[in-house]
Amino acid sequence: MSTNLIQLGDIRKVYTIGGVTIDALAGVSIGIDAQEFVAIMGPSGSGKSTLMHILGCLDSPTTGTYVLKGRDVSGLKSDELASIRNRDMGFVFQAYNLLAQMSALENVMLPLSYANRTVNVGKRRAQELLERVGLKDRMKNRPVELSGGEQQRVAIARSLMMDPSILLADEPTGNLNSIGARQILEILKELHGEGKTIIYVTHDESIGNQAERVIRLKDGLVDAAKDN
Protein backbone atom coordinates (compact mmCIF):
# COMPACT_ATOMS: atom_id res chain seq x y z
CA MET A 1 0.00 0.00 0.00
CA SER A 2 1.31 3.44 -0.93
CA THR A 3 1.65 5.86 1.94
CA ASN A 4 1.45 9.59 2.52
CA LEU A 5 -1.46 10.31 0.22
CA ILE A 6 -2.65 12.90 2.75
CA GLN A 7 -0.71 14.55 5.55
CA LEU A 8 -2.19 17.29 7.74
CA GLY A 9 0.14 19.25 10.01
CA ASP A 10 -1.28 21.32 12.88
CA ILE A 11 -4.38 22.32 10.90
CA ARG A 12 -6.38 25.11 12.48
CA LYS A 13 -9.62 26.65 11.26
CA VAL A 14 -10.93 29.76 12.96
CA TYR A 15 -14.29 31.41 12.29
CA THR A 16 -15.47 34.76 13.61
CA ILE A 17 -19.23 34.98 13.99
CA GLY A 18 -20.83 38.04 15.55
CA GLY A 19 -17.54 39.08 17.05
CA VAL A 20 -17.04 35.66 18.63
CA THR A 21 -14.02 33.57 17.60
CA ILE A 22 -14.67 29.86 17.13
CA ASP A 23 -11.85 27.33 16.80
CA ALA A 24 -13.50 24.72 14.59
CA LEU A 25 -10.18 22.89 14.32
CA ALA A 26 -7.56 23.60 16.97
CA GLY A 27 -4.46 21.83 15.65
CA VAL A 28 -5.19 18.58 13.80
CA SER A 29 -2.29 16.45 12.58
CA ILE A 30 -3.18 13.21 10.79
CA GLY A 31 -1.97 11.06 7.94
CA ILE A 32 -4.10 8.98 5.58
CA ASP A 33 -2.58 6.40 3.27
CA ALA A 34 -3.61 5.70 -0.30
CA GLN A 35 -6.42 3.12 -0.49
CA GLU A 36 -7.32 3.45 3.19
CA PHE A 37 -10.92 3.20 4.39
CA VAL A 38 -11.26 5.81 7.16
CA ALA A 39 -14.16 7.05 9.26
CA ILE A 40 -14.07 10.43 11.01
CA MET A 41 -16.21 10.45 14.14
CA GLY A 42 -17.01 12.72 17.05
CA PRO A 43 -19.85 14.56 18.78
CA SER A 44 -21.71 17.47 17.20
CA GLY A 45 -19.43 20.50 16.98
CA SER A 46 -16.23 18.48 17.19
CA GLY A 47 -15.02 19.68 13.77
CA LYS A 48 -15.85 16.63 11.63
CA SER A 49 -17.43 18.46 8.72
CA THR A 50 -14.85 21.26 8.83
CA LEU A 51 -12.10 18.66 8.57
CA MET A 52 -13.91 16.97 5.68
CA HIS A 53 -14.22 20.29 3.82
CA ILE A 54 -10.50 20.93 4.20
CA LEU A 55 -9.59 17.39 3.12
CA GLY A 56 -11.80 17.85 0.05
CA CYS A 57 -10.28 21.25 -0.83
CA LEU A 58 -13.70 22.84 -0.36
CA ASP A 59 -12.15 25.14 2.25
CA SER A 60 -8.67 26.20 3.31
CA PRO A 61 -7.19 26.06 6.80
CA THR A 62 -6.47 29.26 8.71
CA THR A 63 -3.00 27.90 9.52
CA GLY A 64 -1.20 24.61 9.12
CA THR A 65 -0.14 22.46 6.17
CA TYR A 66 -2.11 20.07 3.98
CA VAL A 67 0.11 17.92 1.78
CA LEU A 68 -1.83 15.98 -0.86
CA LYS A 69 0.10 13.58 -3.09
CA GLY A 70 3.33 15.29 -2.09
CA ARG A 71 2.10 18.83 -2.75
CA ASP A 72 1.23 21.43 -0.11
CA VAL A 73 -2.24 22.62 -1.12
CA SER A 74 -3.07 24.57 2.03
CA GLY A 75 -2.34 27.97 0.51
CA LEU A 76 -3.63 27.50 -3.02
CA LYS A 77 -6.11 29.84 -4.66
CA SER A 78 -9.72 28.86 -5.25
CA ASP A 79 -9.25 28.04 -8.95
CA GLU A 80 -6.31 25.77 -8.15
CA LEU A 81 -8.33 24.02 -5.43
CA ALA A 82 -11.20 23.58 -7.90
CA SER A 83 -8.84 21.88 -10.34
CA ILE A 84 -7.71 19.45 -7.63
CA ARG A 85 -11.30 18.71 -6.64
CA ASN A 86 -12.30 17.98 -10.22
CA ARG A 87 -9.31 15.72 -10.80
CA ASP A 88 -8.84 13.87 -7.50
CA MET A 89 -12.00 14.11 -5.39
CA GLY A 90 -15.47 12.66 -5.43
CA PHE A 91 -18.09 13.94 -2.96
CA VAL A 92 -21.17 12.39 -1.38
CA PHE A 93 -23.32 14.45 1.01
CA GLN A 94 -26.02 13.61 3.52
CA ALA A 95 -28.61 15.68 1.63
CA TYR A 96 -27.71 14.06 -1.77
CA ASN A 97 -27.47 17.51 -3.46
CA LEU A 98 -29.22 16.36 -6.63
CA LEU A 99 -30.85 18.86 -8.99
CA ALA A 100 -34.61 18.35 -8.77
CA GLN A 101 -35.41 19.18 -12.39
CA MET A 102 -32.90 16.69 -13.79
CA SER A 103 -33.15 12.94 -14.25
CA ALA A 104 -30.84 10.54 -12.44
CA LEU A 105 -28.77 10.21 -15.62
CA GLU A 106 -28.50 13.97 -16.07
CA ASN A 107 -27.46 14.40 -12.43
CA VAL A 108 -24.69 11.85 -12.83
CA MET A 109 -23.47 13.65 -15.96
CA LEU A 110 -23.21 17.03 -14.21
CA PRO A 111 -19.42 16.83 -13.61
CA LEU A 112 -18.95 16.87 -17.38
CA SER A 113 -19.79 20.57 -17.34
CA TYR A 114 -16.55 21.17 -15.42
CA ALA A 115 -14.32 18.98 -17.59
CA ASN A 116 -13.39 18.51 -21.21
CA ARG A 117 -15.34 15.32 -21.90
CA THR A 118 -17.62 14.58 -24.84
CA VAL A 119 -21.27 14.13 -23.99
CA ASN A 120 -21.57 10.79 -25.76
CA VAL A 121 -18.64 9.25 -23.88
CA GLY A 122 -19.90 10.80 -20.64
CA LYS A 123 -23.41 9.49 -21.17
CA ARG A 124 -22.16 5.94 -21.62
CA ARG A 125 -20.08 6.19 -18.46
CA ALA A 126 -23.01 7.66 -16.50
CA GLN A 127 -25.23 4.79 -17.65
CA GLU A 128 -22.61 2.25 -16.61
CA LEU A 129 -22.25 3.85 -13.19
CA LEU A 130 -26.01 3.88 -12.59
CA GLU A 131 -26.19 0.23 -13.58
CA ARG A 132 -23.37 -0.48 -11.17
CA VAL A 133 -25.25 1.02 -8.22
CA GLY A 134 -28.40 -0.91 -9.12
CA LEU A 135 -30.37 1.83 -10.86
CA LYS A 136 -30.47 0.54 -14.44
CA ASP A 137 -34.24 0.98 -14.57
CA ARG A 138 -34.32 4.38 -12.82
CA MET A 139 -32.11 6.48 -15.08
CA LYS A 140 -34.93 8.67 -16.38
CA ASN A 141 -36.49 9.28 -12.98
CA ARG A 142 -36.12 12.63 -11.23
CA PRO A 143 -35.05 12.77 -7.56
CA VAL A 144 -38.63 13.23 -6.30
CA GLU A 145 -39.47 9.86 -7.87
CA LEU A 146 -36.64 8.07 -6.06
CA SER A 147 -36.30 6.83 -2.49
CA GLY A 148 -33.65 8.29 -0.21
CA GLY A 149 -31.40 5.29 -0.74
CA GLU A 150 -31.80 5.54 -4.49
CA GLN A 151 -30.99 9.24 -4.44
CA GLN A 152 -27.83 8.55 -2.49
CA ARG A 153 -26.82 5.88 -5.00
CA VAL A 154 -27.28 8.45 -7.77
CA ALA A 155 -25.04 10.78 -5.76
CA ILE A 156 -22.39 8.06 -5.47
CA ALA A 157 -22.55 7.42 -9.21
CA ARG A 158 -22.13 11.15 -9.81
CA SER A 159 -19.13 11.27 -7.47
CA LEU A 160 -17.44 8.57 -9.57
CA MET A 161 -18.06 10.23 -12.92
CA MET A 162 -14.53 11.61 -13.29
CA ASP A 163 -12.93 8.50 -11.74
CA PRO A 164 -11.43 10.22 -8.66
CA SER A 165 -8.87 8.43 -6.51
CA ILE A 166 -10.41 9.80 -3.28
CA LEU A 167 -14.07 9.58 -2.26
CA LEU A 168 -15.24 11.81 0.59
CA ALA A 169 -18.65 11.21 2.14
CA ASP A 170 -20.20 13.46 4.80
CA GLU A 171 -22.82 11.48 6.77
CA PRO A 172 -23.72 9.46 3.64
CA THR A 173 -26.19 7.27 5.55
CA GLY A 174 -27.55 9.97 7.87
CA ASN A 175 -30.94 10.27 6.13
CA LEU A 176 -31.40 6.58 5.36
CA ASN A 177 -33.09 3.63 7.05
CA SER A 178 -31.02 0.58 8.00
CA ILE A 179 -31.54 -1.13 4.65
CA GLY A 180 -30.53 1.94 2.65
CA ALA A 181 -27.53 2.52 4.92
CA ARG A 182 -26.37 -1.05 4.45
CA GLN A 183 -26.60 -0.73 0.65
CA ILE A 184 -24.53 2.46 0.67
CA LEU A 185 -21.88 0.89 2.91
CA GLU A 186 -21.62 -2.14 0.63
CA ILE A 187 -21.01 0.13 -2.35
CA LEU A 188 -18.32 2.05 -0.44
CA LYS A 189 -16.65 -1.22 0.55
CA GLU A 190 -16.66 -2.40 -3.06
CA LEU A 191 -15.07 0.85 -4.20
CA HIS A 192 -12.44 0.53 -1.50
CA GLY A 193 -11.72 -2.99 -2.70
CA GLU A 194 -11.08 -1.58 -6.16
CA GLY A 195 -8.43 0.82 -4.87
CA LYS A 196 -10.34 3.99 -3.95
CA THR A 197 -9.37 5.90 -0.83
CA ILE A 198 -12.60 6.27 1.17
CA ILE A 199 -13.00 8.90 3.91
CA TYR A 200 -16.40 9.37 5.51
CA VAL A 201 -17.87 11.32 8.40
CA THR A 202 -20.46 9.69 10.63
CA HIS A 203 -21.90 10.04 14.12
CA ASP A 204 -23.16 6.44 14.09
CA GLU A 205 -20.86 3.97 15.87
CA SER A 206 -22.18 0.99 13.90
CA ILE A 207 -21.41 2.79 10.62
CA GLY A 208 -18.04 4.09 11.77
CA ASN A 209 -16.91 0.67 12.89
CA GLN A 210 -17.23 -0.59 9.32
CA ALA A 211 -14.10 1.37 8.38
CA GLU A 212 -10.54 0.07 8.64
CA ARG A 213 -9.62 2.97 10.91
CA VAL A 214 -11.53 5.53 12.93
CA ILE A 215 -10.23 9.05 13.60
CA ARG A 216 -12.12 10.58 16.51
CA LEU A 217 -12.39 14.31 17.06
CA LYS A 218 -13.27 16.21 20.21
CA ASP A 219 -13.33 20.00 20.56
CA GLY A 220 -11.49 20.48 17.27
CA LEU A 221 -8.67 18.08 18.11
CA VAL A 222 -7.93 14.43 17.46
CA ASP A 223 -8.98 12.51 20.56
CA ALA A 224 -5.72 10.62 20.99
CA ALA A 225 -7.17 8.42 23.71
CA LYS A 226 -9.75 7.04 21.26
CA ASP A 227 -7.97 7.34 17.91
CA ASN A 228 -7.61 3.88 16.39
C-alpha positions as CSV (number, residue, x, y, z in Angstrom):
1,M,0.0,0.0,0.0
2,S,1.3,3.4,-0.9
3,T,1.7,5.9,1.9
4,N,1.4,9.6,2.5
5,L,-1.5,10.3,0.2
6,I,-2.6,12.9,2.7
7,Q,-0.7,14.6,5.6
8,L,-2.2,17.3,7.7
9,G,0.1,19.2,10.0
10,D,-1.3,21.3,12.9
11,I,-4.4,22.3,10.9
12,R,-6.4,25.1,12.5
13,K,-9.6,26.6,11.3
14,V,-10.9,29.8,13.0
15,Y,-14.3,31.4,12.3
16,T,-15.5,34.8,13.6
17,I,-19.2,35.0,14.0
18,G,-20.8,38.0,15.6
19,G,-17.5,39.1,17.0
20,V,-17.0,35.7,18.6
21,T,-14.0,33.6,17.6
22,I,-14.7,29.9,17.1
23,D,-11.8,27.3,16.8
24,A,-13.5,24.7,14.6
25,L,-10.2,22.9,14.3
26,A,-7.6,23.6,17.0
27,G,-4.5,21.8,15.6
28,V,-5.2,18.6,13.8
29,S,-2.3,16.4,12.6
30,I,-3.2,13.2,10.8
31,G,-2.0,11.1,7.9
32,I,-4.1,9.0,5.6
33,D,-2.6,6.4,3.3
34,A,-3.6,5.7,-0.3
35,Q,-6.4,3.1,-0.5
36,E,-7.3,3.5,3.2
37,F,-10.9,3.2,4.4
38,V,-11.3,5.8,7.2
39,A,-14.2,7.1,9.3
40,I,-14.1,10.4,11.0
41,M,-16.2,10.5,14.1
42,G,-17.0,12.7,17.0
43,P,-19.9,14.6,18.8
44,S,-21.7,17.5,17.2
45,G,-19.4,20.5,17.0
46,S,-16.2,18.5,17.2
47,G,-15.0,19.7,13.8
48,K,-15.9,16.6,11.6
49,S,-17.4,18.5,8.7
50,T,-14.9,21.3,8.8
51,L,-12.1,18.7,8.6
52,M,-13.9,17.0,5.7
53,H,-14.2,20.3,3.8
54,I,-10.5,20.9,4.2
55,L,-9.6,17.4,3.1
56,G,-11.8,17.8,0.1
57,C,-10.3,21.2,-0.8
58,L,-13.7,22.8,-0.4
59,D,-12.2,25.1,2.3
60,S,-8.7,26.2,3.3
61,P,-7.2,26.1,6.8
62,T,-6.5,29.3,8.7
63,T,-3.0,27.9,9.5
64,G,-1.2,24.6,9.1
65,T,-0.1,22.5,6.2
66,Y,-2.1,20.1,4.0
67,V,0.1,17.9,1.8
68,L,-1.8,16.0,-0.9
69,K,0.1,13.6,-3.1
70,G,3.3,15.3,-2.1
71,R,2.1,18.8,-2.8
72,D,1.2,21.4,-0.1
73,V,-2.2,22.6,-1.1
74,S,-3.1,24.6,2.0
75,G,-2.3,28.0,0.5
76,L,-3.6,27.5,-3.0
77,K,-6.1,29.8,-4.7
78,S,-9.7,28.9,-5.3
79,D,-9.3,28.0,-8.9
80,E,-6.3,25.8,-8.2
81,L,-8.3,24.0,-5.4
82,A,-11.2,23.6,-7.9
83,S,-8.8,21.9,-10.3
84,I,-7.7,19.5,-7.6
85,R,-11.3,18.7,-6.6
86,N,-12.3,18.0,-10.2
87,R,-9.3,15.7,-10.8
88,D,-8.8,13.9,-7.5
89,M,-12.0,14.1,-5.4
90,G,-15.5,12.7,-5.4
91,F,-18.1,13.9,-3.0
92,V,-21.2,12.4,-1.4
93,F,-23.3,14.5,1.0
94,Q,-26.0,13.6,3.5
95,A,-28.6,15.7,1.6
96,Y,-27.7,14.1,-1.8
97,N,-27.5,17.5,-3.5
98,L,-29.2,16.4,-6.6
99,L,-30.9,18.9,-9.0
100,A,-34.6,18.4,-8.8
101,Q,-35.4,19.2,-12.4
102,M,-32.9,16.7,-13.8
103,S,-33.1,12.9,-14.3
104,A,-30.8,10.5,-12.4
105,L,-28.8,10.2,-15.6
106,E,-28.5,14.0,-16.1
107,N,-27.5,14.4,-12.4
108,V,-24.7,11.9,-12.8
109,M,-23.5,13.6,-16.0
110,L,-23.2,17.0,-14.2
111,P,-19.4,16.8,-13.6
112,L,-19.0,16.9,-17.4
113,S,-19.8,20.6,-17.3
114,Y,-16.5,21.2,-15.4
115,A,-14.3,19.0,-17.6
116,N,-13.4,18.5,-21.2
117,R,-15.3,15.3,-21.9
118,T,-17.6,14.6,-24.8
119,V,-21.3,14.1,-24.0
120,N,-21.6,10.8,-25.8
121,V,-18.6,9.3,-23.9
122,G,-19.9,10.8,-20.6
123,K,-23.4,9.5,-21.2
124,R,-22.2,5.9,-21.6
125,R,-20.1,6.2,-18.5
126,A,-23.0,7.7,-16.5
127,Q,-25.2,4.8,-17.7
128,E,-22.6,2.3,-16.6
129,L,-22.3,3.9,-13.2
130,L,-26.0,3.9,-12.6
131,E,-26.2,0.2,-13.6
132,R,-23.4,-0.5,-11.2
133,V,-25.2,1.0,-8.2
134,G,-28.4,-0.9,-9.1
135,L,-30.4,1.8,-10.9
136,K,-30.5,0.5,-14.4
137,D,-34.2,1.0,-14.6
138,R,-34.3,4.4,-12.8
139,M,-32.1,6.5,-15.1
140,K,-34.9,8.7,-16.4
141,N,-36.5,9.3,-13.0
142,R,-36.1,12.6,-11.2
143,P,-35.1,12.8,-7.6
144,V,-38.6,13.2,-6.3
145,E,-39.5,9.9,-7.9
146,L,-36.6,8.1,-6.1
147,S,-36.3,6.8,-2.5
148,G,-33.6,8.3,-0.2
149,G,-31.4,5.3,-0.7
150,E,-31.8,5.5,-4.5
151,Q,-31.0,9.2,-4.4
152,Q,-27.8,8.5,-2.5
153,R,-26.8,5.9,-5.0
154,V,-27.3,8.4,-7.8
155,A,-25.0,10.8,-5.8
156,I,-22.4,8.1,-5.5
157,A,-22.6,7.4,-9.2
158,R,-22.1,11.2,-9.8
159,S,-19.1,11.3,-7.5
160,L,-17.4,8.6,-9.6
161,M,-18.1,10.2,-12.9
162,M,-14.5,11.6,-13.3
163,D,-12.9,8.5,-11.7
164,P,-11.4,10.2,-8.7
165,S,-8.9,8.4,-6.5
166,I,-10.4,9.8,-3.3
167,L,-14.1,9.6,-2.3
168,L,-15.2,11.8,0.6
169,A,-18.6,11.2,2.1
170,D,-20.2,13.5,4.8
171,E,-22.8,11.5,6.8
172,P,-23.7,9.5,3.6
173,T,-26.2,7.3,5.5
174,G,-27.6,10.0,7.9
175,N,-30.9,10.3,6.1
176,L,-31.4,6.6,5.4
177,N,-33.1,3.6,7.1
178,S,-31.0,0.6,8.0
179,I,-31.5,-1.1,4.7
180,G,-30.5,1.9,2.7
181,A,-27.5,2.5,4.9
182,R,-26.4,-1.1,4.4
183,Q,-26.6,-0.7,0.7
184,I,-24.5,2.5,0.7
185,L,-21.9,0.9,2.9
186,E,-21.6,-2.1,0.6
187,I,-21.0,0.1,-2.4
188,L,-18.3,2.0,-0.4
189,K,-16.6,-1.2,0.6
190,E,-16.7,-2.4,-3.1
191,L,-15.1,0.8,-4.2
192,H,-12.4,0.5,-1.5
193,G,-11.7,-3.0,-2.7
194,E,-11.1,-1.6,-6.2
195,G,-8.4,0.8,-4.9
196,K,-10.3,4.0,-4.0
197,T,-9.4,5.9,-0.8
198,I,-12.6,6.3,1.2
199,I,-13.0,8.9,3.9
200,Y,-16.4,9.4,5.5
201,V,-17.9,11.3,8.4
202,T,-20.5,9.7,10.6
203,H,-21.9,10.0,14.1
204,D,-23.2,6.4,14.1
205,E,-20.9,4.0,15.9
206,S,-22.2,1.0,13.9
207,I,-21.4,2.8,10.6
208,G,-18.0,4.1,11.8
209,N,-16.9,0.7,12.9
210,Q,-17.2,-0.6,9.3
211,A,-14.1,1.4,8.4
212,E,-10.5,0.1,8.6
213,R,-9.6,3.0,10.9
214,V,-11.5,5.5,12.9
215,I,-10.2,9.0,13.6
216,R,-12.1,10.6,16.5
217,L,-12.4,14.3,17.1
218,K,-13.3,16.2,20.2
219,D,-13.3,20.0,20.6
220,G,-11.5,20.5,17.3
221,L,-8.7,18.1,18.1
222,V,-7.9,14.4,17.5
223,D,-9.0,12.5,20.6
224,A,-5.7,10.6,21.0
225,A,-7.2,8.4,23.7
226,K,-9.7,7.0,21.3
227,D,-8.0,7.3,17.9
228,N,-7.6,3.9,16.4
